Structures are given as structure tokens and as C-alpha cells.
Amino acid sequence: MKHILEILTHPDNIPIVGLLVAIVVFLVIAFKQAIRHDRLLKEGKKEEMYREMIK
């Protein structure tokens, strides 16, 4: 574990680690939105989904 932390905290690798964290965060947000929109479509609330998308 010590070696992994040493590699991750090396100054050259910090931006790469930050990008990976950002990708994971935005993927989670996108999947949550997709699930919410799917539920709205199943309930027949297409207009509500559209309003949420253009916020």
C-alpha cells in the first residue's frame, strides 16, 4: 500500500488521479439522472422530464 500511495502522490501523477476522480463523479451524476428520467418516462411524465432537462 505504501508503494501505491507513493506513486499516486508523485507530482506528475496528481493531475491524472484528479481526472480519474472527476470522471467517476460525473459518471455517478449522469447515471442518477438517467435513472430518474427513466422513472419519469415509465410514469408517463414526459413533460416533467423535459422541464428537468432544460433547467
mmCIF file of the C-alpha atoms, coordinates in Angstrom:
data_MODEL
# 
_entry.id   MODEL 
# 
loop_
_atom_site.group_PDB 
_atom_site.id 
_atom_site.type_symbol 
_atom_site.label_atom_id 
_atom_site.label_alt_id 
_atom_site.label_comp_id 
_atom_site.label_asym_id 
_atom_site.label_entity_id 
_atom_site.label_seq_id 
_atom_site.pdbx_PDB_ins_code 
_atom_site.Cartn_x 
_atom_site.Cartn_y 
_atom_site.Cartn_z 
_atom_site.occupancy 
_atom_site.B_iso_or_equiv 
_atom_site.pdbx_formal_charge 
_atom_site.auth_seq_id 
_atom_site.auth_comp_id 
_atom_site.auth_asym_id 
_atom_site.auth_atom_id 
_atom_site.pdbx_PDB_model_num 
ATOM 1  C CA . MET A 1 1  ? 0.000   0.000  0.000   1.00 0.00 ? 1  MET A CA 1 
ATOM 2  C CA . LYS A 1 2  ? 2.895   2.315  0.772   1.00 0.00 ? 2  LYS A CA 1 
ATOM 3  C CA . HIS A 1 3  ? 4.197   2.000  -2.777  1.00 0.00 ? 3  HIS A CA 1 
ATOM 4  C CA . ILE A 1 4  ? 0.817   2.706  -4.339  1.00 0.00 ? 4  ILE A CA 1 
ATOM 5  C CA . LEU A 1 5  ? 0.374   5.887  -2.294  1.00 0.00 ? 5  LEU A CA 1 
ATOM 6  C CA . GLU A 1 6  ? 3.904   6.924  -3.182  1.00 0.00 ? 6  GLU A CA 1 
ATOM 7  C CA . ILE A 1 7  ? 3.156   6.514  -6.889  1.00 0.00 ? 7  ILE A CA 1 
ATOM 8  C CA . LEU A 1 8  ? -0.229  8.259  -6.676  1.00 0.00 ? 8  LEU A CA 1 
ATOM 9  C CA . THR A 1 9  ? 1.143   11.259 -4.797  1.00 0.00 ? 9  THR A CA 1 
ATOM 10 C CA . HIS A 1 10 ? 4.101   11.744 -7.113  1.00 0.00 ? 10 HIS A CA 1 
ATOM 11 C CA . PRO A 1 11 ? 3.774   15.290 -8.547  1.00 0.00 ? 11 PRO A CA 1 
ATOM 12 C CA . ASP A 1 12 ? 3.495   14.036 -12.135 1.00 0.00 ? 12 ASP A CA 1 
ATOM 13 C CA . ASN A 1 13 ? 0.592   11.708 -11.303 1.00 0.00 ? 13 ASN A CA 1 
ATOM 14 C CA . ILE A 1 14 ? -1.592  14.038 -9.229  1.00 0.00 ? 14 ILE A CA 1 
ATOM 15 C CA . PRO A 1 15 ? -3.444  15.548 -12.251 1.00 0.00 ? 15 PRO A CA 1 
ATOM 16 C CA . ILE A 1 16 ? -4.140  12.058 -13.590 1.00 0.00 ? 16 ILE A CA 1 
ATOM 17 C CA . VAL A 1 17 ? -5.587  10.939 -10.259 1.00 0.00 ? 17 VAL A CA 1 
ATOM 18 C CA . GLY A 1 18 ? -7.696  14.114 -10.144 1.00 0.00 ? 18 GLY A CA 1 
ATOM 19 C CA . LEU A 1 19 ? -9.068  13.422 -13.617 1.00 0.00 ? 19 LEU A CA 1 
ATOM 20 C CA . LEU A 1 20 ? -9.976  9.866  -12.673 1.00 0.00 ? 20 LEU A CA 1 
ATOM 21 C CA . VAL A 1 21 ? -11.842 11.101 -9.605  1.00 0.00 ? 21 VAL A CA 1 
ATOM 22 C CA . ALA A 1 22 ? -13.681 13.708 -11.716 1.00 0.00 ? 22 ALA A CA 1 
ATOM 23 C CA . ILE A 1 23 ? -14.687 11.072 -14.278 1.00 0.00 ? 23 ILE A CA 1 
ATOM 24 C CA . VAL A 1 24 ? -16.142 8.834  -11.561 1.00 0.00 ? 24 VAL A CA 1 
ATOM 25 C CA . VAL A 1 25 ? -18.062 11.734 -10.000 1.00 0.00 ? 25 VAL A CA 1 
ATOM 26 C CA . PHE A 1 26 ? -19.589 12.819 -13.307 1.00 0.00 ? 26 PHE A CA 1 
ATOM 27 C CA . LEU A 1 27 ? -20.475 9.250  -14.254 1.00 0.00 ? 27 LEU A CA 1 
ATOM 28 C CA . VAL A 1 28 ? -22.358 8.809  -10.985 1.00 0.00 ? 28 VAL A CA 1 
ATOM 29 C CA . ILE A 1 29 ? -24.246 12.062 -11.588 1.00 0.00 ? 29 ILE A CA 1 
ATOM 30 C CA . ALA A 1 30 ? -25.096 11.024 -15.165 1.00 0.00 ? 30 ALA A CA 1 
ATOM 31 C CA . PHE A 1 31 ? -26.375 7.595  -14.106 1.00 0.00 ? 31 PHE A CA 1 
ATOM 32 C CA . LYS A 1 32 ? -28.533 9.119  -11.353 1.00 0.00 ? 32 LYS A CA 1 
ATOM 33 C CA . GLN A 1 33 ? -30.084 11.473 -13.904 1.00 0.00 ? 33 GLN A CA 1 
ATOM 34 C CA . ALA A 1 34 ? -30.656 8.646  -16.373 1.00 0.00 ? 34 ALA A CA 1 
ATOM 35 C CA . ILE A 1 35 ? -32.411 6.546  -13.728 1.00 0.00 ? 35 ILE A CA 1 
ATOM 36 C CA . ARG A 1 36 ? -34.598 9.497  -12.704 1.00 0.00 ? 36 ARG A CA 1 
ATOM 37 C CA . HIS A 1 37 ? -35.528 10.189 -16.340 1.00 0.00 ? 37 HIS A CA 1 
ATOM 38 C CA . ASP A 1 38 ? -36.354 6.537  -16.962 1.00 0.00 ? 38 ASP A CA 1 
ATOM 39 C CA . ARG A 1 39 ? -38.718 6.552  -13.987 1.00 0.00 ? 39 ARG A CA 1 
ATOM 40 C CA . LEU A 1 40 ? -40.435 9.688  -15.255 1.00 0.00 ? 40 LEU A CA 1 
ATOM 41 C CA . LEU A 1 41 ? -40.893 8.133  -18.695 1.00 0.00 ? 41 LEU A CA 1 
ATOM 42 C CA . LYS A 1 42 ? -42.385 4.958  -17.188 1.00 0.00 ? 42 LYS A CA 1 
ATOM 43 C CA . GLU A 1 43 ? -44.823 7.095  -15.196 1.00 0.00 ? 43 GLU A CA 1 
ATOM 44 C CA . GLY A 1 44 ? -45.803 8.950  -18.375 1.00 0.00 ? 44 GLY A CA 1 
ATOM 45 C CA . LYS A 1 45 ? -44.441 12.301 -17.201 1.00 0.00 ? 45 LYS A CA 1 
ATOM 46 C CA . LYS A 1 46 ? -42.578 13.203 -20.378 1.00 0.00 ? 46 LYS A CA 1 
ATOM 47 C CA . GLU A 1 47 ? -43.172 16.960 -19.957 1.00 0.00 ? 47 GLU A CA 1 
ATOM 48 C CA . GLU A 1 48 ? -41.748 16.934 -16.436 1.00 0.00 ? 48 GLU A CA 1 
ATOM 49 C CA . MET A 1 49 ? -38.628 15.149 -17.693 1.00 0.00 ? 49 MET A CA 1 
ATOM 50 C CA . TYR A 1 50 ? -38.218 17.727 -20.447 1.00 0.00 ? 50 TYR A CA 1 
ATOM 51 C CA . ARG A 1 51 ? -38.552 20.595 -17.923 1.00 0.00 ? 51 ARG A CA 1 
ATOM 52 C CA . GLU A 1 52 ? -35.909 18.973 -15.743 1.00 0.00 ? 52 GLU A CA 1 
ATOM 53 C CA . MET A 1 53 ? -33.552 18.586 -18.689 1.00 0.00 ? 53 MET A CA 1 
ATOM 54 C CA . ILE A 1 54 ? -33.668 22.267 -19.678 1.00 0.00 ? 54 ILE A CA 1 
ATOM 55 C CA . LYS A 1 55 ? -33.017 23.629 -16.169 1.00 0.00 ? 55 LYS A CA 1 
# 
